Amino acid sequence: MHISSIKSHITSFRIILALILALSTQILTFSPVSANSTFTVLDTLGTATTSTQFQLTGSGGFPVYSYQQLGPMFVLTKTTEITEIGVFVTYCELLYGAVECPSLKPIEVQIRPAVNGQPDLSKVLGTFVLPKPRHPEVNAYQSVHPHLTLRPGTYFAIFAPHGDGSTAGLLSNAILPFSYQANSTTIGFIFQPDGRTGTGLLGLAVRILGKQGHREDH
């Protein structure tokens, strides 16, 4: 074989080897980060951010109290560790132009599996209490960090009273400080004390985050 041809083959081999090494480096560098990174399970916040605060004037939503519990359905296609569940919530209401706060007790969120598309009344996989409200007179984002690992399937994050007298309002829309409408998603309802359930496609300002789970707790 001619010497120039040999040199050409060696050069081509070096280029191929360099490409293989470069690709291997990228795989080793980025694959572990991707596997452990947080991803969005559900997000209906739309134009709102987690630091937005909506005034009670002109806002609307859904009450959480002893007779009504509610929250979004979410679907997992792989084993997932739920790292955050958040919602825009207020603990006060406007009555005849005055702000009334009947309860400043925080509410909780329950993780329930779905049965026939409805919240399972017989099983709660985890219960997590939202922090005590710092600004109960506005609609503000509050969240819990369950770090609960769930198998693939359909679930509900149901917001419910935490103890006697715990009430709150979950945000759907507002006009101040800007016109706002939460994106629609499937919402599950539990009506007490008779234990009826229901679902509807409604606007509710919620967010659920997760990351790839390494074990299956439930």
Kinemage of the C-alpha trace (Angstrom):
@kinemage 1
@onewidth
@group {chain A} dominant
@subgroup {mainchain}
@vectorlist {calphas} color= white
{ca met a 1} P 0.000 0.000 0.000
{ca his a 2} L 1.241 3.462 -0.803
{ca ile a 3} L 2.622 5.473 2.143
{ca ser a 4} L 0.262 8.412 1.446
{ca ser a 5} L -2.704 6.016 1.496
{ca ile a 6} L -1.592 4.613 4.850
{ca lys a 7} L -1.309 8.123 6.267
{ca ser a 8} L -4.800 8.900 4.973
{ca his a 9} L -6.249 5.823 6.737
{ca ile a 10} L -4.434 6.720 9.963
{ca thr a 11} L -5.798 10.270 9.806
{ca ser a 12} L -9.359 8.998 9.222
{ca phe a 13} L -8.985 6.559 12.136
{ca arg a 14} L -7.831 9.368 14.406
{ca ile a 15} L -10.822 11.511 13.433
{ca ile a 16} L -13.249 8.661 14.113
{ca leu a 17} L -11.546 7.891 17.433
{ca ala a 18} L -11.745 11.561 18.432
{ca leu a 19} L -15.462 11.630 17.642
{ca ile a 20} L -16.063 8.470 19.690
{ca leu a 21} L -14.175 9.925 22.657
{ca ala a 22} L -16.096 13.195 22.393
{ca leu a 23} L -19.449 11.397 22.337
{ca ser a 24} L -18.408 9.159 25.242
{ca thr a 25} L -17.452 12.218 27.271
{ca gln a 26} L -20.841 13.827 26.619
{ca ile a 27} L -22.667 10.640 27.638
{ca leu a 28} L -20.655 10.311 30.836
{ca thr a 29} L -21.096 13.997 31.630
{ca phe a 30} L -24.799 14.503 30.954
{ca ser a 31} L -26.625 11.185 31.420
{ca pro a 32} L -26.488 11.059 35.254
{ca val a 33} L -27.688 14.682 35.529
{ca ser a 34} L -30.621 14.023 33.198
{ca ala a 35} L -31.643 10.919 35.160
{ca asn a 36} L -31.846 12.839 38.441
{ca ser a 37} L -33.175 16.167 37.191
{ca thr a 38} L -36.559 17.520 38.267
{ca phe a 39} L -39.337 17.518 35.691
{ca thr a 40} L -42.873 18.906 35.567
{ca val a 41} L -45.624 16.407 36.299
{ca leu a 42} L -48.414 19.015 36.114
{ca asp a 43} L -48.389 22.809 35.841
{ca thr a 44} L -51.508 24.939 35.380
{ca leu a 45} L -50.056 28.210 36.734
{ca gly a 46} L -50.016 29.777 33.275
{ca thr a 47} L -48.968 33.436 33.484
{ca ala a 48} L -48.499 33.343 37.262
{ca thr a 49} L -45.186 32.606 38.952
{ca thr a 50} L -44.631 31.149 42.396
{ca ser a 51} L -43.882 34.661 43.711
{ca thr a 52} L -47.097 36.247 42.350
{ca gln a 53} L -49.686 37.379 44.883
{ca phe a 54} L -53.300 37.957 43.814
{ca gln a 55} L -55.646 40.215 45.756
{ca leu a 56} L -58.951 38.890 47.035
{ca thr a 57} L -60.878 41.573 45.181
{ca gly a 58} L -62.226 40.011 42.001
{ca ser a 59} L -60.652 36.597 42.575
{ca gly a 60} L -62.508 33.297 42.325
{ca gly a 61} L -61.871 29.660 43.051
{ca phe a 62} L -62.967 26.651 45.062
{ca pro a 63} L -63.462 26.369 48.832
{ca val a 64} L -61.822 23.643 50.875
{ca tyr a 65} L -63.714 22.879 54.074
{ca ser a 66} L -65.128 19.981 56.062
{ca tyr a 67} L -67.692 19.075 53.379
{ca gln a 68} L -65.509 19.507 50.285
{ca gln a 69} L -62.013 18.315 49.408
{ca leu a 70} L -60.523 18.673 45.939
{ca gly a 71} L -57.379 18.584 43.860
{ca pro a 72} L -55.833 17.724 40.499
{ca met a 73} L -55.468 14.332 38.883
{ca phe a 74} L -51.984 13.497 37.620
{ca val a 75} L -50.607 10.605 35.593
{ca leu a 76} L -47.168 9.024 35.983
{ca thr a 77} L -45.686 6.979 33.152
{ca lys a 78} L -42.607 5.937 35.143
{ca thr a 79} L -41.619 5.484 38.772
{ca thr a 80} L -41.420 9.032 40.118
{ca glu a 81} L -40.387 10.719 43.344
{ca ile a 82} L -42.826 13.586 43.930
{ca thr a 83} L -40.686 16.519 45.045
{ca glu a 84} L -43.220 19.351 45.176
{ca ile a 85} L -46.966 19.947 45.240
{ca gly a 86} L -48.029 23.587 45.254
{ca val a 87} L -51.205 25.625 44.935
{ca phe a 88} L -52.350 29.237 45.087
{ca val a 89} L -54.334 29.482 48.305
{ca thr a 90} L -55.935 32.060 50.577
{ca tyr a 91} L -57.309 31.645 54.090
{ca cys a 92} L -59.534 34.723 53.937
{ca glu a 93} L -62.549 36.012 51.982
{ca leu a 94} L -64.243 39.295 51.158
{ca leu a 95} L -67.581 39.814 52.891
{ca tyr a 96} L -69.383 43.098 52.177
{ca gly a 97} L -66.076 44.750 51.281
{ca ala a 98} L -64.260 43.610 54.419
{ca val a 99} L -61.607 40.896 54.657
{ca glu a 100} L -62.694 38.048 56.905
{ca cys a 101} L -60.362 35.218 57.927
{ca pro a 102} L -62.476 32.500 59.559
{ca ser a 103} L -59.515 30.176 59.986
{ca leu a 104} L -55.774 30.597 59.802
{ca lys a 105} L -55.141 26.894 60.221
{ca pro a 106} L -53.220 25.412 57.270
{ca ile a 107} L -54.708 22.797 54.996
{ca glu a 108} L -53.134 19.522 53.890
{ca val a 109} L -52.688 17.631 50.652
{ca gln a 110} L -53.402 13.908 50.411
{ca ile a 111} L -51.981 11.658 47.702
{ca arg a 112} L -54.688 9.205 46.672
{ca pro a 113} L -54.684 6.633 43.849
{ca ala a 114} L -57.418 6.774 41.228
{ca val a 115} L -60.114 4.116 41.014
{ca asn a 116} L -62.252 4.160 37.872
{ca gly a 117} L -61.135 7.735 37.249
{ca gln a 118} L -62.192 8.916 40.721
{ca pro a 119} L -60.240 9.564 43.939
{ca asp a 120} L -59.921 6.367 45.980
{ca leu a 121} L -61.796 6.902 49.240
{ca ser a 122} L -60.197 3.892 50.909
{ca lys a 123} L -56.530 4.719 50.490
{ca val a 124} L -54.242 7.672 51.269
{ca leu a 125} L -50.618 7.117 50.254
{ca gly a 126} L -49.304 10.178 52.054
{ca thr a 127} L -50.521 13.308 53.866
{ca phe a 128} L -48.536 16.554 53.883
{ca val a 129} L -49.437 19.800 55.681
{ca leu a 130} L -48.936 23.109 53.902
{ca pro a 131} L -46.891 25.665 55.848
{ca lys a 132} L -48.635 28.205 58.051
{ca pro a 133} L -49.683 31.122 55.820
{ca arg a 134} L -47.510 34.238 55.979
{ca his a 135} L -49.992 36.361 54.014
{ca pro a 136} L -53.420 34.765 54.520
{ca glu a 137} L -55.256 37.801 53.108
{ca val a 138} L -54.002 37.231 49.533
{ca asn a 139} L -53.868 34.329 47.092
{ca ala a 140} L -50.261 33.167 47.346
{ca tyr a 141} L -48.360 30.067 46.263
{ca gln a 142} L -47.734 27.496 48.991
{ca ser a 143} L -46.101 24.117 48.559
{ca val a 144} L -45.091 20.902 50.276
{ca his a 145} L -42.154 18.647 49.431
{ca pro a 146} L -43.307 15.048 49.912
{ca his a 147} L -40.307 13.127 48.474
{ca leu a 148} L -42.763 10.282 48.034
{ca thr a 149} L -41.964 7.679 45.354
{ca leu a 150} L -44.914 6.412 43.327
{ca arg a 151} L -45.257 3.701 40.714
{ca pro a 152} L -46.619 4.463 37.236
{ca gly a 153} L -50.347 5.100 37.428
{ca thr a 154} L -53.049 7.715 37.951
{ca tyr a 155} L -53.304 9.683 41.190
{ca phe a 156} L -55.011 12.673 42.801
{ca ala a 157} L -53.463 15.388 44.975
{ca ile a 158} L -56.446 16.208 47.183
{ca phe a 159} L -56.405 19.376 49.288
{ca ala a 160} L -58.338 18.901 52.510
{ca pro a 161} L -58.831 20.518 55.934
{ca his a 162} L -56.139 19.804 58.483
{ca gly a 163} L -57.986 19.454 61.748
{ca asp a 164} L -61.262 21.016 62.864
{ca gly a 165} L -62.093 24.461 61.552
{ca ser a 166} L -59.467 24.450 58.809
{ca thr a 167} L -60.759 26.203 55.668
{ca ala a 168} L -59.177 27.775 52.597
{ca gly a 169} L -59.844 28.922 49.063
{ca leu a 170} L -57.945 27.576 46.040
{ca leu a 171} L -57.431 30.038 43.186
{ca ser a 172} L -58.951 29.716 39.722
{ca asn a 173} L -58.985 33.324 38.435
{ca ala a 174} L -58.237 36.889 39.505
{ca ile a 175} L -58.179 40.470 38.228
{ca leu a 176} L -55.526 42.087 40.474
{ca pro a 177} L -52.650 42.758 40.047
{ca phe a 178} L -53.474 41.509 36.506
{ca ser a 179} L -56.192 39.550 34.758
{ca tyr a 180} L -55.531 35.887 35.395
{ca gln a 181} L -57.045 32.516 34.572
{ca ala a 182} L -55.461 29.234 35.635
{ca asn a 183} L -55.153 26.566 32.958
{ca ser a 184} L -57.700 23.765 33.021
{ca thr a 185} L -57.003 20.259 34.246
{ca thr a 186} L -59.007 17.333 35.634
{ca ile a 187} L -60.017 18.083 39.216
{ca gly a 188} L -61.272 15.426 41.603
{ca phe a 189} L -63.768 16.167 44.366
{ca ile a 190} L -64.593 14.348 47.594
{ca phe a 191} L -67.834 15.406 49.282
{ca gln a 192} L -68.149 14.570 52.955
{ca pro a 193} L -69.694 13.151 55.075
{ca asp a 194} L -71.391 10.848 52.544
{ca gly a 195} L -68.176 10.155 50.644
{ca arg a 196} L -69.380 11.017 47.153
{ca thr a 197} L -66.733 11.730 44.503
{ca gly a 198} L -66.720 13.587 41.207
{ca thr a 199} L -64.398 15.027 38.580
{ca gly a 200} L -64.457 17.986 36.218
{ca leu a 201} L -62.224 19.841 33.755
{ca leu a 202} L -61.627 23.095 35.624
{ca gly a 203} L -59.099 25.863 36.091
{ca leu a 204} L -57.032 25.519 39.270
{ca ala a 205} L -53.622 27.092 39.900
{ca val a 206} L -51.484 24.092 40.891
{ca arg a 207} L -48.044 22.637 40.182
{ca ile a 208} L -46.554 19.190 40.754
{ca leu a 209} L -42.858 18.419 40.245
{ca gly a 210} L -40.993 15.123 40.378
{ca lys a 211} L -37.825 13.297 39.491
{ca gln a 212} L -37.100 9.776 38.387
{ca gly a 213} L -37.618 7.425 41.322
{ca his a 214} L -35.109 4.746 42.318
{ca arg a 215} L -37.484 2.623 44.361
{ca glu a 216} L -41.195 1.957 44.444
{ca asp a 217} L -42.829 2.891 47.739
{ca his a 218} L -46.440 2.562 46.604
